Amino acid sequence: MVTIRLPSMLTSYTGGNSIFKLNSVNVKDLLDELDDMFPGIKFRFINELNQIRPHMCIYVNGVQIDEVNYPIRDEDMVFIAQALSGG
């Protein structure tokens, strides 16, 4: 199973949970599975063109990825970070 960790800012969508273990073969499938559990959450990470939103960063085993079709395997760790802005 793949472990995914979400930013604490988005735990209001998940009932307060930030870590999940899911079965997926790529990041897109992982986000689809998460969206099945929490409808609408995937749209926070990717846009209508299935591209990672500019203010989101997705890491697989500590390496930032730039496409949602990135393959993942059992025991991989996916971490999603949300950029903060302000002044």
N, C-alpha and C positions, 0 to 999 in steps of 0.2 A: 504494500500500500504506500501511496505517496502522502507525505505530510505537507499540508499547506498552512501557512501562518498569515493571517490578515492583520492590517494595521488596526490599532485599538480604536481609531476614529470610526471604523465601520462595524464595530461589534454591536451597534444598536440594530443593525439589520439581521444579526445572527443570534439574538437572545443573549448577548454578552460573551459568547464564545469567540475565540480568535484562532484556535488550532483545530484542524480537522484532518482525518485520515481518509483518503478516497482512492478509488481504483480508476486510473486514467492512463492513456498512452501518450497524450500530449497536453500542453497547457490549455488549449481550447476546450478539449474534452473535460479537463479538470474544472474549468470555469463553468461549463455547461452543467456539470454535475452539481456544483455549488449553487448554481442558479435554480436547479430543480428543487433544491432544499430550501432556498431563500429567494423566491421569485423577484427578479429585478436587480439583484446584486451584480450580475455580470456586466450590466450596462455602466456600472461605476468604474470598471476596469478597462473595458474595450468599447469602441464606438460601433456604429452601424456597419462599418466596412471591415469589422473584425481586426482592427488595429488597436494596439495598446495606446490608451489616452496619454497625451503629453505629460500630464501631471502624475502619472502612475509609473512605477518601476517594478518590474517582475524579475525575480532572481531565481535561478535553479541551481541549487548547490553552490550558492555564493556568486554565480556568474550572471550578470544582467543580460536578459534576452531582449530581442527586438521584434519577435514575431510569435503569434499565438500557436502556430503549428509546431513549435519546438518540442521535440520528443522528450518524454520522461519515463523513468523506470521505477520499479519497486524500490523503496528505501530512499528515493530522492526527496529533497526538501525544497519546497517552493515557498518563497517569501514575497509578499506584495507590500510595497512601500508607497506611501502617498506623499507627494511633495507639499511642503508648506510654504506659503508666501505671506508677505506682509511688509510693513515698513515702519 
